[in-house]
Amino acid sequence: MNLSKKKLLAVKTLKVGKDRIVFVKSRLEDIKEAITKQDIKDLQKDGAIIVKEIKGRKKNLKKKSKRSTGNIRKKVKTRKADYVIMTRKLRKYVRELRNHGKLSRDEALDIRKKIRNKYYKSLGNLKEHIRRDKK
């Protein structure tokens, strides 16, 4: 007795997978006579057609994100920007001193060379060196 068409009808009617539908062996004659969707629903209520429970994992676990080349943030190096800011600040100060006549041209050029070579760490450091040299 081939009941594959009846099984497909039950799949469409009950909206479950083909493997979850089980026909009770003692009621195969009733199932064979079922033609409409309503007949299939009635047979399920009577217990001639059984729908198995879903087996397996119920909830999906969140997948952990992997660290690949596209996910790595590049560390921005600010060394050049820091150098530019510092040298501009120090050169501006030296220019003011030279314009006010507190430094000679040669002294100013010497200090500018030292600024370029990162001899001075800050404006306070530059002022301290100038004060020491004047004494």
CNS distance restraints for C-alpha pairs under 8 A (distance, minus, plus):
assign (resid   3 and name CA) (resid   7 and name CA) 6.20 0.50 0.50
assign (resid   3 and name CA) (resid  32 and name CA) 6.97 0.50 0.50
assign (resid   4 and name CA) (resid   8 and name CA) 6.28 0.50 0.50
assign (resid   5 and name CA) (resid   9 and name CA) 6.24 0.50 0.50
assign (resid   6 and name CA) (resid  10 and name CA) 6.19 0.50 0.50
assign (resid   6 and name CA) (resid  31 and name CA) 7.43 0.50 0.50
assign (resid   6 and name CA) (resid  32 and name CA) 7.28 0.50 0.50
assign (resid   6 and name CA) (resid  34 and name CA) 7.63 0.50 0.50
assign (resid   6 and name CA) (resid  35 and name CA) 7.99 0.50 0.50
assign (resid   7 and name CA) (resid  11 and name CA) 6.17 0.50 0.50
assign (resid   7 and name CA) (resid  18 and name CA) 7.20 0.50 0.50
assign (resid   7 and name CA) (resid  21 and name CA) 7.32 0.50 0.50
assign (resid   8 and name CA) (resid  12 and name CA) 6.34 0.50 0.50
assign (resid   8 and name CA) (resid  18 and name CA) 7.24 0.50 0.50
assign (resid   9 and name CA) (resid  13 and name CA) 6.08 0.50 0.50
assign (resid   9 and name CA) (resid  37 and name CA) 7.06 0.50 0.50
assign (resid   9 and name CA) (resid  40 and name CA) 7.78 0.50 0.50
assign (resid  10 and name CA) (resid  14 and name CA) 5.76 0.50 0.50
assign (resid  10 and name CA) (resid  15 and name CA) 7.79 0.50 0.50
assign (resid  10 and name CA) (resid  21 and name CA) 7.59 0.50 0.50
assign (resid  10 and name CA) (resid  37 and name CA) 7.44 0.50 0.50
assign (resid  10 and name CA) (resid  40 and name CA) 6.14 0.50 0.50
assign (resid  11 and name CA) (resid  15 and name CA) 5.44 0.50 0.50
assign (resid  11 and name CA) (resid  16 and name CA) 5.49 0.50 0.50
assign (resid  11 and name CA) (resid  17 and name CA) 6.18 0.50 0.50
assign (resid  11 and name CA) (resid  18 and name CA) 5.90 0.50 0.50
assign (resid  11 and name CA) (resid  21 and name CA) 7.40 0.50 0.50
assign (resid  12 and name CA) (resid  16 and name CA) 7.43 0.50 0.50
assign (resid  13 and name CA) (resid  37 and name CA) 5.79 0.50 0.50
assign (resid  13 and name CA) (resid  40 and name CA) 7.25 0.50 0.50
assign (resid  13 and name CA) (resid  41 and name CA) 7.42 0.50 0.50
assign (resid  14 and name CA) (resid  41 and name CA) 7.46 0.50 0.50
assign (resid  16 and name CA) (resid  20 and name CA) 6.74 0.50 0.50
assign (resid  16 and name CA) (resid  21 and name CA) 7.61 0.50 0.50
assign (resid  16 and name CA) (resid  51 and name CA) 7.98 0.50 0.50
assign (resid  17 and name CA) (resid  21 and name CA) 7.18 0.50 0.50
assign (resid  20 and name CA) (resid  51 and name CA) 5.45 0.50 0.50
assign (resid  20 and name CA) (resid  52 and name CA) 4.77 0.50 0.50
assign (resid  20 and name CA) (resid  53 and name CA) 7.22 0.50 0.50
assign (resid  20 and name CA) (resid  54 and name CA) 7.73 0.50 0.50
assign (resid  21 and name CA) (resid  49 and name CA) 6.96 0.50 0.50
assign (resid  21 and name CA) (resid  50 and name CA) 5.97 0.50 0.50
assign (resid  21 and name CA) (resid  51 and name CA) 4.83 0.50 0.50
assign (resid  21 and name CA) (resid  52 and name CA) 6.36 0.50 0.50
assign (resid  22 and name CA) (resid  49 and name CA) 5.87 0.50 0.50
assign (resid  22 and name CA) (resid  50 and name CA) 5.12 0.50 0.50
assign (resid  22 and name CA) (resid  51 and name CA) 6.27 0.50 0.50
assign (resid  22 and name CA) (resid  52 and name CA) 7.30 0.50 0.50
assign (resid  23 and name CA) (resid  27 and name CA) 7.61 0.50 0.50
assign (resid  23 and name CA) (resid  28 and name CA) 7.01 0.50 0.50
assign (resid  23 and name CA) (resid  31 and name CA) 7.87 0.50 0.50
assign (resid  23 and name CA) (resid  48 and name CA) 6.23 0.50 0.50
assign (resid  23 and name CA) (resid  49 and name CA) 4.83 0.50 0.50
assign (resid  23 and name CA) (resid  50 and name CA) 6.34 0.50 0.50
assign (resid  24 and name CA) (resid  28 and name CA) 6.61 0.50 0.50
assign (resid  24 and name CA) (resid  47 and name CA) 7.85 0.50 0.50
assign (resid  24 and name CA) (resid  48 and name CA) 5.32 0.50 0.50
assign (resid  24 and name CA) (resid  49 and name CA) 6.16 0.50 0.50
assign (resid  24 and name CA) (resid  50 and name CA) 7.32 0.50 0.50
assign (resid  27 and name CA) (resid  31 and name CA) 6.50 0.50 0.50
assign (resid  27 and name CA) (resid  48 and name CA) 5.74 0.50 0.50
assign (resid  28 and name CA) (resid  32 and name CA) 6.05 0.50 0.50
assign (resid  28 and name CA) (resid  48 and name CA) 7.91 0.50 0.50
assign (resid  29 and name CA) (resid  33 and name CA) 6.55 0.50 0.50
assign (resid  30 and name CA) (resid  34 and name CA) 6.59 0.50 0.50
assign (resid  30 and name CA) (resid  48 and name CA) 7.99 0.50 0.50
assign (resid  31 and name CA) (resid  40 and name CA) 7.72 0.50 0.50
assign (resid  31 and name CA) (resid  43 and name CA) 7.35 0.50 0.50
assign (resid  31 and name CA) (resid  48 and name CA) 7.41 0.50 0.50
assign (resid  34 and name CA) (resid  39 and name CA) 5.34 0.50 0.50
assign (resid  34 and name CA) (resid  40 and name CA) 6.41 0.50 0.50
assign (resid  35 and name CA) (resid  39 and name CA) 6.46 0.50 0.50
assign (resid  35 and name CA) (resid  40 and name CA) 7.80 0.50 0.50
assign (resid  36 and name CA) (resid  40 and name CA) 6.69 0.50 0.50
assign (resid  37 and name CA) (resid  41 and name CA) 6.35 0.50 0.50
assign (resid  38 and name CA) (resid  42 and name CA) 6.16 0.50 0.50
assign (resid  39 and name CA) (resid  43 and name CA) 6.19 0.50 0.50
assign (resid  40 and name CA) (resid  44 and name CA) 6.24 0.50 0.50
assign (resid  40 and name CA) (resid  49 and name CA) 7.84 0.50 0.50
assign (resid  41 and name CA) (resid  45 and name CA) 6.34 0.50 0.50
assign (resid  42 and name CA) (resid  46 and name CA) 6.23 0.50 0.50
assign (resid  43 and name CA) (resid  47 and name CA) 6.14 0.50 0.50
assign (resid  43 and name CA) (resid  48 and name CA) 5.19 0.50 0.50
assign (resid  43 and name CA) (resid  49 and name CA) 5.89 0.50 0.50
assign (resid  44 and name CA) (resid  48 and name CA) 5.73 0.50 0.50
assign (resid  44 and name CA) (resid  49 and name CA) 4.62 0.50 0.50
assign (resid  44 and name CA) (resid  50 and name CA) 6.35 0.50 0.50
assign (resid  45 and name CA) (resid  49 and name CA) 7.97 0.50 0.50
assign (resid  67 and name CA) (resid  71 and name CA) 5.84 0.50 0.50
assign (resid  67 and name CA) (resid  72 and name CA) 6.91 0.50 0.50
assign (resid  68 and name CA) (resid  72 and name CA) 6.76 0.50 0.50
assign (resid  78 and name CA) (resid  82 and name CA) 6.02 0.50 0.50
assign (resid  79 and name CA) (resid  83 and name CA) 6.19 0.50 0.50
assign (resid  80 and name CA) (resid  84 and name CA) 6.18 0.50 0.50
assign (resid  81 and name CA) (resid  85 and name CA) 6.22 0.50 0.50
assign (resid  82 and name CA) (resid  86 and name CA) 6.16 0.50 0.50
assign (resid  83 and name CA) (resid  87 and name CA) 6.05 0.50 0.50
assign (resid  84 and name CA) (resid  88 and name CA) 6.09 0.50 0.50
assign (resid  85 and name CA) (resid  89 and name CA) 6.26 0.50 0.50
assign (resid  86 and name CA) (resid  90 and name CA) 6.21 0.50 0.50
assign (resid  86 and name CA) (resid 122 and name CA) 7.11 0.50 0.50
assign (resid  87 and name CA) (resid  91 and name CA) 5.90 0.50 0.50
assign (resid  87 and name CA) (resid 115 and name CA) 6.32 0.50 0.50
assign (resid  87 and name CA) (resid 116 and name CA) 7.01 0.50 0.50
assign (resid  88 and name CA) (resid  92 and name CA) 6.03 0.50 0.50
assign (resid  89 and name CA) (resid  93 and name CA) 6.42 0.50 0.50
assign (resid  89 and name CA) (resid 123 and name CA) 7.48 0.50 0.50
assign (resid  90 and name CA) (resid  94 and name CA) 6.25 0.50 0.50
assign (resid  90 and name CA) (resid 115 and name CA) 7.18 0.50 0.50
assign (resid  90 and name CA) (resid 122 and name CA) 7.85 0.50 0.50
assign (resid  90 and name CA) (resid 123 and name CA) 6.12 0.50 0.50
assign (resid  90 and name CA) (resid 126 and name CA) 7.59 0.50 0.50
assign (resid  91 and name CA) (resid  95 and name CA) 6.05 0.50 0.50
assign (resid  91 and name CA) (resid 112 and name CA) 6.70 0.50 0.50
assign (resid  91 and name CA) (resid 115 and name CA) 7.65 0.50 0.50
assign (resid  92 and name CA) (resid  96 and name CA) 6.32 0.50 0.50
assign (resid  93 and name CA) (resid  97 and name CA) 6.37 0.50 0.50
assign (resid  94 and name CA) (resid  98 and name CA) 6.16 0.50 0.50
assign (resid  94 and name CA) (resid 108 and name CA) 6.47 0.50 0.50
assign (resid  94 and name CA) (resid 111 and name CA) 7.77 0.50 0.50
assign (resid  94 and name CA) (resid 112 and name CA) 7.79 0.50 0.50
assign (resid  95 and name CA) (resid  99 and name CA) 6.09 0.50 0.50
assign (resid  95 and name CA) (resid 108 and name CA) 7.74 0.50 0.50
assign (resid  96 and name CA) (resid 100 and name CA) 6.17 0.50 0.50
assign (resid  97 and name CA) (resid 101 and name CA) 6.26 0.50 0.50
assign (resid  97 and name CA) (resid 102 and name CA) 5.26 0.50 0.50
assign (resid  97 and name CA) (resid 103 and name CA) 5.86 0.50 0.50
assign (resid  98 and name CA) (resid 102 and name CA) 5.75 0.50 0.50
assign (resid  98 and name CA) (resid 103 and name CA) 4.74 0.50 0.50
assign (resid  98 and name CA) (resid 104 and name CA) 6.34 0.50 0.50
assign (resid  98 and name CA) (resid 105 and name CA) 7.07 0.50 0.50
assign (resid  98 and name CA) (resid 108 and name CA) 6.79 0.50 0.50
assign (resid 103 and name CA) (resid 107 and name CA) 6.10 0.50 0.50
assign (resid 103 and name CA) (resid 108 and name CA) 6.19 0.50 0.50
assign (resid 104 and name CA) (resid 108 and name CA) 6.16 0.50 0.50
assign (resid 105 and name CA) (resid 109 and name CA) 6.25 0.50 0.50
assign (resid 106 and name CA) (resid 110 and name CA) 6.15 0.50 0.50
assign (resid 107 and name CA) (resid 111 and name CA) 6.18 0.50 0.50
assign (resid 108 and name CA) (resid 112 and name CA) 6.11 0.50 0.50
assign (resid 109 and name CA) (resid 113 and name CA) 6.27 0.50 0.50
assign (resid 110 and name CA) (resid 114 and name CA) 6.45 0.50 0.50
assign (resid 111 and name CA) (resid 115 and name CA) 6.14 0.50 0.50
assign (resid 112 and name CA) (resid 116 and name CA) 6.25 0.50 0.50
assign (resid 113 and name CA) (resid 117 and name CA) 6.43 0.50 0.50
assign (resid 114 and name CA) (resid 118 and name CA) 6.31 0.50 0.50
assign (resid 114 and name CA) (resid 119 and name CA) 5.12 0.50 0.50
assign (resid 114 and name CA) (resid 120 and name CA) 7.12 0.50 0.50
assign (resid 115 and name CA) (resid 119 and name CA) 5.72 0.50 0.50
assign (resid 115 and name CA) (resid 120 and name CA) 6.05 0.50 0.50
assign (resid 120 and name CA) (resid 125 and name CA) 5.87 0.50 0.50
assign (resid 120 and name CA) (resid 126 and name CA) 5.68 0.50 0.50
assign (resid 121 and name CA) (resid 125 and name CA) 6.08 0.50 0.50
assign (resid 121 and name CA) (resid 126 and name CA) 7.64 0.50 0.50
assign (resid 122 and name CA) (resid 126 and name CA) 6.41 0.50 0.50
assign (resid 123 and name CA) (resid 127 and name CA) 6.22 0.50 0.50
assign (resid 124 and name CA) (resid 128 and name CA) 6.18 0.50 0.50
assign (resid 125 and name CA) (resid 129 and name CA) 6.36 0.50 0.50
assign (resid 126 and name CA) (resid 130 and name CA) 6.24 0.50 0.50
assign (resid 127 and name CA) (resid 131 and name CA) 6.10 0.50 0.50
assign (resid 128 and name CA) (resid 132 and name CA) 6.19 0.50 0.50
assign (resid 129 and name CA) (resid 133 and name CA) 6.13 0.50 0.50
assign (resid 130 and name CA) (resid 134 and name CA) 6.25 0.50 0.50
assign (resid 131 and name CA) (resid 135 and name CA) 6.75 0.50 0.50
